[in-house]
Amino acid sequence: MDMEILKWFTKYDTYVKAKMSQVKQVGLLAAGCQPWNKDVCAASGDRFAYCATLAIYVYQLDHRYNEFKLRAIMSEHKKTITAISWCPHNPDMFASASADNLVIIWNVAEQKVVARLDSTKGMPASLSWCWNSGDAVAFVSHRGPLYIWTISGPDSGVAVHKEAHSFLSDICLFRWHPRKKGKVVFGHTDGSLSIFQPGCKSQKHVLRPESLEGTDEEDPVTALEWDPLSTDYLLVANLHNGIRLVDSESLSCITTFSFPSAAASVQCLAWVPTAPGMFITGDSQVGVLRVWNVSKTTPIDNFKLKKTGFHALHVLNSPPKKKSISQLLGARGKAQTSLKKYQVGVWTLFYLFKVWTLSDTGY
């Protein structure tokens, strides 16, 4: 009896293998954008990338058909990807970090790993290319310190920032200044900022929203971007206290922006480089994109694009050919919306209409 069963399984296994040999892949269903970490979207030129849990999807604009197409899937991380950052000096290079204490440098054009740093001290929760160096990447765990990994050259290796350490509140994200060498700002979960620049006194846990002063309440910094036209100004968004334009030199608030509704809160923001003083924000709970100018405390316009909140925004500098001046990459991550769950979409500013959507994706 046992021999008969064995013969049956052997025959069935041969049948299945024969059938499977006739199956071929005819398409690929890309995963959606993860909702857990902040810096999970990045762009350079006519490419953009976003992170799923364990893979990075790279899209490039097909100029012939005027649409974005999947060009590469980078999958080397074994645990959740925590952040990506595109090299500002080389459009073919970007860096990624993950919860397995790993930082990887990728070459997009060749679709391969260029360098990897294993066993980082602490999980790299946030990372960014150093603007003043073409081959250095900085990363930080929740309480620091800030590590700087020089990938090549005589000074290659990992160094610790001399001042950016021993923080009293977890780091949400950090941003290097694109014009002022070595200047960097950190946003914390308690709503404060920490600012460092060579030759100046370190400023730790400053510029908390006024309503939080003297309390132990937390109001995480959800977005942080330097003004591209200034060496000192930056936009900061807190989850509950909205958006402020602050001066990093005088440590003062220049402008506090007002929302049409007290219930509105900002999850992400981005400057529009082709329109001086203009920036956009994505709400955290509802799919409202707002267009602002620093000269006005209220939004110039509000657009309801979907039913649930934004997760990340990024302005693309090489949009498809439309009658517009810029492009917006928006990734979100909650429930079903007009776009499918965890989808990525591209809209055109300022004739705000959708020009491309990552079709039929989601977990």
ZAGU-353606 format. One record per residue (C-alpha): x, y, z. Coordinates in steps of 0.02 Angstrom, whole numbers, plus 50000, padded with zeros to 5 digits. Layout:
BEGIN
XYZ
...
This chain:
BEGIN
500005000050000
501405012050045
502275008249881
500695012349783
500535029249871
502355033049835
502095029049650
500565040549646
501525055349723
502995052449605
501845052449454
500925068049516
502555077349549
503145073749373
501475080049304
501595096449403
503385099549347
502885096849166
501465109349184
502535122249273
503825121449136
502495128449019
502185143749130
503075159949091
503055177249171
502065189649068
502065204449187
502585211249355
501465218449489
502505231349583
502285232749771
501615248649847
502535261949948
502815257650131
501975268850262
503145266350410
504635277750378
504805295650319
506135296950184
505465283250072
505325293549911
506755301549816
507025308849643
508385314849527
508175321649352
506945310749258
506995296549386
506125293549550
506175279349675
505105273349818
505285259849951
504195244849981
504655234650135
506185225650066
506395232549890
506665249249804
505725252749642
506545264749519
505515273049383
506135283449238
505235294949118
505075287448946
505235303048838
504565294348684
502915289348766
502935303248896
502625291649043
503575284149189
504125266049172
504875253949296
506745252849261
507455243349409
507015234149569
508395234949699
508245221249830
509725218049943
509035222550115
508425208350226
507435219250347
506315234550326
507085248750225
507105264350333
507645278150211
508345282050039
509305297249977
509815301749800
511565308349774
511475327049732
513095325949631
512815309949532
511095305749461
511565287349445
511905284949630
510785283649782
510945276749957
509765266350063
509715260750244
508775246950333
508315239850503
509655226350487
510975239850521
511475240850340
511835255450223
511995252250035
512605263149892
511775258849727
512155262549545
510475264349459
511135264049279
512085247849308
510785241049433
512085235149557
512775238049731
514295249649731
514695248849916
513925242650078
514195246350261
513685231950373
513375231850560
513135250550585
513115256350766
511275258250795
509885256450667
510055269950532
508325277550548
508715292150432
510095295650306
510625308750181
512045312150061
513215325750121
512985340650005
514765346550025
515515329749978
515165318849828
515615302449911
514985303950090
513325298350166
512715303050339
511535292450444
510845293150619
509895282150741
508485288850849
509575297650979
511165299550879
512575301750855
512675307050674
513865295750578
514705300950416
515255287050300
516555292450171
516435279150037
518085281549945
519695291449945
521065293750074
519815297950212
518675283050179
517825275650331
516535280450463
516735295850573
515645302950711
515025320850699
515915330550837
514355339050904
512795330150840
512565317450980
511785314851152
510065321351102
508685321851232
507295317451110
507185305150965
507635311450792
506225311350664
507285317050516
508765328150472
509255339250326
510935345750265
510935363550199
511155362750009
512195378750003
513015381550172
514405368850194
514205357550345
512605365450410
511315352750467
509645352950558
508765339150654
506905338050693
506395329250854
504855320450921
504665333551058
504405346650923
506115354850940
507535357550817
509415355250837
510545365450723
512405363350693
513605372550580
515505373650578
516225388150678
514585391950767
513865387150935
512825371350932
510965373950959
510095358851033
508225357151058
507745374851010
506245382750922
504895371650997
503145377950956
502655391251084
501165381051145
502365367151200
503585377851298
503695372551480
502755356151450
503245338051424
502045335951278
502695329251114
502285336050942
503405327050816
504235336450674
503435328750520
504335338750386
505875349650375
506605358450222
507885372450200
507345387450098
508305385349933
508505404249919
509165407350094
510625401850202
509635403450363
507765400650336
506885383950340
505125377150342
504655365850486
503015356550508
502405349250673
501015336550676
499865346950787
500575364550779
500635366750591
501955375250483
503215388750528
504565397950431
506005399850555
507685408650556
509085396850608
510265411350649
509165422150760
508205406650821
506565415650790
504945411750702
504695422550546
502955416550496
501655404850567
500495398350432
498625395750459
497515381750397
495695383150340
495235370150472
495915367550648
495825348850618
497075349450473
498845343150503
500355341750390
501265325550353
502465331550219
503005347050123
504135351949979
504775368049901
504375371449719
506075376249648
505395384249490
504265396149588
505245406349719
504435406649890
503155393449844
502925376749931
501645362749941
501015352250086
500095335750102
498865333150244
499095318350361
497285312850376
496415318050215
497075318950037
497165337850025
498665345549939
498905363949979
499895376849882
500725390749983
501845405949964
502925412650106
502195430050077
500475424050133
499975415150294
498535405450215
498545393250069
498445400049892
497415384949844
496815368149910
496565352449807
495655336849867
496585323149773
496055307749869
495185301550026
496625297650144
498195306550199
499835309050108
501395300350167
502775308750065
502985322249933
504385325849813
504515338549673
505205331649509
506315342849406
506025333749241
504155331949220
503235324449071
502875337048936
501345346348996
500835364549012
501525365649188
503055371249281
503345356749398
502885339149451
502375331649613
502705314149675
501525308949814
501575292549908
500295288250038
499945274150153
498295270850241
496655263850177
495805262550008
495725279049914
495405285549739
497135278449709
497385260849769
498165256849937
499975262549957
500025268849779
501155281949703
500455295649593
501135310249494
500185326549476
500595342049375
500695359149454
499835370849439
498515364749321
498275351149450
497795335449358
498465317949373
499665313549232
500285296549290
499845283349418
500715267449470
499315256049414
498515241849510
499745241549654
499535238449837
499685225749972
